Structure formats: structure tokens, C-alpha cells
Amino acid sequence: MLRPAVVLWWGIGLTLLGVVLGIALPALAYGSAPTANGIDQGLLILMQAVLQLLTGAAPLVGAALIAAGIVMAYLKRLVERAPEHAFRLRADPAERPERP
């Protein structure tokens, strides 16, 4: 079962990773690249496409995980306070209310 704190920290980590990749990695990669011939240019284009995908998706997924962690923590607190009102997919047969 997922824990809210773990989901929250993964979200924070992914968001920071996306921001750091977006800021630092392209400058380092292009600054250290030798003069590009045909093969090197293709690798640089591939690397740029992967970096754009990561820097575009990681902060969005991170923000979604942060929001999910907050909602999970809120729901966990509600269930701990009033477990009789919590939604359960599979209730024990002894706990099921009798229908008229």
C-alpha cells in the first residue's frame, strides 16, 4: 500500500530533478561536446529530445504526485478519525448491515 509521505517525497524529488535537468544539463552537455560531425549531431539531437521529454514531464508528474500525497494524507486522517464512515471495497460479512 502506498504511503502519503513516500508519494509526497517522490513528487518533490521528480519536480526538483526536472528543474535541475532543465537548467544544468543542456549547458554542460553542449559545452563539453566536441565539434559535431554527422554522427555526433545525431546523438546531440537524440540527447536533446530525451532531455526535453524529461524536463517537460518530470515537473508535471512531480506536481501530480505532490497533490496526490496531500490528498492521501488528508483521506488517511479522515479514515483514522472516523473509520465507521470510511468507504471499504470489501467489508467483512459480519459487518454488513441487514437490508430490509
N, C-alpha and C positions, 0 to 999 in steps of 0.2 A: 504494500500500500504506500502511496506517495505521501510524504510529509510536507506540510506547508513551508517549513523553513528551508528544506532542501530545494524545493521548486523555486523559492524566492532567491536563494543564493545562486542557483544556476542561471536564473534570469539576469541577475546583476552581473555575473561573470560573462555571459554572452553579450550583453549590452556593452560592457567595457571592452571586450575582445573586438567587437565590430568597430568601435570608435578608434581603438589603438591601431587596428589593421588599416583603417581608412586614412589615418593621419601619417603613421610612421612607415609602413611597409612599402608603399609605392616609391617614396623618396629614396629609401635605402636600396631598393631593387634597381631602379633606373640609374641611380648614382654609381652603383658598383658594376653595372653591365658594361661589357666591352663594346667596341663598335659593332653594330649589328649587321650581319650579312643575312642572307635569305633564311637560314635555319634559325639563327638567333632571333630574328624578327618574328618568326612564327611562334617561338617559345615565349617571347615577351607578350605577344598578343594573347596567347593562351593564359599566361600568368595574369595579365590584366583582366581578362574575362572572369577568371576564378576569383580574383580579389574583388572585383565589382559585385559579383554574386554574394560573396561572404560579407562584404561591408554593407551591402544593401539589405541582406536578410537577417544577419545576426542581431542588429539592434531591434528589429521588429519582433523577432522571435523572443528576444530577451525581454522586451516590454510586455509581450503577451504572457510570458512566464511570471514576471513580477506581478502582473494583475491577477493571474491565476493563483499565485501563492497567497496574495492578500485575501482573495475570496475564499480560498481553502481554510485559511486561519480563522476567518470570520465564521464560516459554517462549522468548523470544529468547535469553536467557542459556543455557538448556539446549541450544538448537539450535547456538549458537556453540561450546559446549564439545564436543559430540558430534554432529556433523552426520550421521554414518552411521546414527544411531538415530532421526533426525527423520522424522516422517511427511510424505510427499510425495504430493500428489494425482496429479501427472503426473511420472513418472520417465523418464529417458532410456532408450530401448530397449537401449542398450549396458550400462546399469547394472542391468537387471533380472536377478534370479537365475534360473538354469535350474531348471525343475521336473522332478523325476524321473518 
